[in-house]
Amino acid sequence: MKRIIIIALIGIIISTVNISNAQTEHKYLTLEDIFTSRKFYPEYVYGINSLNDGEHYCVLENDSINVYTYKQGTKTKTIVTSSQLIPEGDTVAIPMRRFALSKDESKIFFAAETERIYRHSTKSNYYIWDIKNEKLSVLSKGGKQRLATFSPDASKVAFIRENNLFIKDLINDNEIQITKDGLYNNIIYGTTDWVYEEEFGFTKAFFWSPDGSKIAFYRFDESNVKEYFLTMYSDLYPEEYKYKYPKAGEDNSVVNIYIYDVNLKTTKQMDTGKEKDQYIPRIKWTKNPDILSILRMNRLQNKLEILLADANTGSSKVIYTEKNKYYIDITDDLTFLNDKKHFIITSEQDGFNHIYLYNIEGKLVRQLTHGNWDVTQLTGINEKNQLVYYISAEVSPLNRELYSIKLNGKDKIRISAKEGNNSVRFSKIYKYYINTYSNANTPPYITVNNAKGKELRILKDNIKLIDTLKEYNYNRKEFFTFKTSENIELNCWMIKPYDFDSTKKYPVLLYIYGGPGSQTVRNSWSGGSLWYQMLAQKGIIV
């Protein structure tokens, strides 16, 4: 009898241990978890726009655009809800996935029925919401539009259709076609060819002057560019798709810059030089509505010039020249100051990317930042307080931290407190900023901060995702360095199997990518590297 009782007790103990182990056993990632389920998607805050007063911002939240105060997070009003966005004669509201607020905050753009063209380019049917009158209207009925943009006073809209530039006057409802000879695989106005979209990272190639009296725009002549053929397998019978694709050494598009005068209804070509085999990677209006800056680069991409062009005559002069033995990276950091006498630019001319202040004639005033580290982004300039805000890799090339420095090059301050990756968006008057922080093992943590870096409140902490990850055999990324045969130190990360045993041998997957602007070893979330985590769970060192 005692023996039966002892055996029964042992059975109960074993069962209890098994149940306990089952309760603490971690799950393993599957392909369905990674690519189908959304359980590992972090929460973000979408569609944040600082309002002109700098004290409020509007944000897209499910079915409405709401206004909040930066400091307290108090909701002050709702601008529009999806139930109001039903086109005339329809019963279904247009989507609120994206919106663009006019500069004067009187109107909003919404894009519907969007079709993708290449990596960054799309075309849509645009709708305009008049905030004051609470009225929805269609931008144009002549076919889908691209890159619709309000004029500074929101009285007009410029857009591209079928490779031509149009202007819609919202006051008298007139639509004017500015260019006539745009043609697929031939002539492009106001947007880019495939090369500029892919390699220079932009598709919007027209820009209103600060006073709205003019539009500067690109013209691409790709008639001599050779075509590339692709077979599209979407239907039962494949279709052949042709597009202009210049290979190395072949003809590129010939690019010219024009300015259209809205009042005079005249178009003037800007002087970009006699050389046609070159690039115009950026144009940007100065604070003077009659002066356009044009960035000109040789095809080897190791010489960059800034030209100032007269919008009325088309004449231009070179004010800035930069040369590099190897390559010059193009950014959007060029900023003309409100005094109309100076501009700021970032450059690698001393071996690292730093911030420079020039006068409008192109004479160097001073280099603002110095050191064996890179400024990775110019995030804003508070001219009232003479402060420049920027993100840099000064702490470590793995990190991105927020700093400020005076325009006189003094009083540099590190604003962000946590080491990792910081991405910021300042309010219009630089009183607050929204910070998205993460590191290699921490998903995005989104906060509202004051200009000195103090955290005022949390927008998203992603605690739910953190708790979900605890249920799985999720292992931390570890950083290390090693030196090459040329004595160059390289940064690396490693994910080991969850039950790693240093006495065992493991298969290793080595992943390397070294494309320009693509740093794969960063102390940032990077989506959690879930596929690599799954491989590590299967006993592979990544």
Beta strands, then each sheet from edge to edge (+ up, - down):
strand 1: 49-50
strand 2: 56-61
strand 3: 64-69
strand 4: 75-81
strand 5: 99-101
strand 6: 107-116
strand 7: 122-130
strand 8: 135-138
strand 9: 146-150
strand 10: 156-161
strand 11: 164-169
strand 12: 174-177
strand 13: 187-189
strand 14: 206-208
strand 15: 214-221
strand 16: 227-232
strand 17: 239-244
strand 18: 254-261
strand 19: 266-269
strand 20: 278-285
strand 21: 291-298
strand 22: 303-310
strand 23: 316-323
strand 24: 335-336
strand 25: 342-347
strand 26: 354-359
strand 27: 364-367
strand 28: 375-382
strand 29: 387-392
strand 30: 401-406
strand 31: 413-414
strand 32: 421-426
strand 33: 432-439
strand 34: 442-450
strand 35: 455-460
strand 36: 478-483
strand 37: 489-494
sheet 1: 1+ 2- 3+ 4-
sheet 2: 5+ 6- 7+ 8-
sheet 3: 9+ 10- 11+ 12-
sheet 4: 13+ 15- 14+
sheet 5: 13+ 15- 18+ 19-
sheet 6: 16+ 17-
sheet 7: 20+ 21- 22+ 23-
sheet 8: 24+ 25- 26+ 27-
sheet 9: 28+ 29- 30+ 31-
sheet 10: 32+ 33- 34+ 35-
sheet 11: 36+ 37-
end
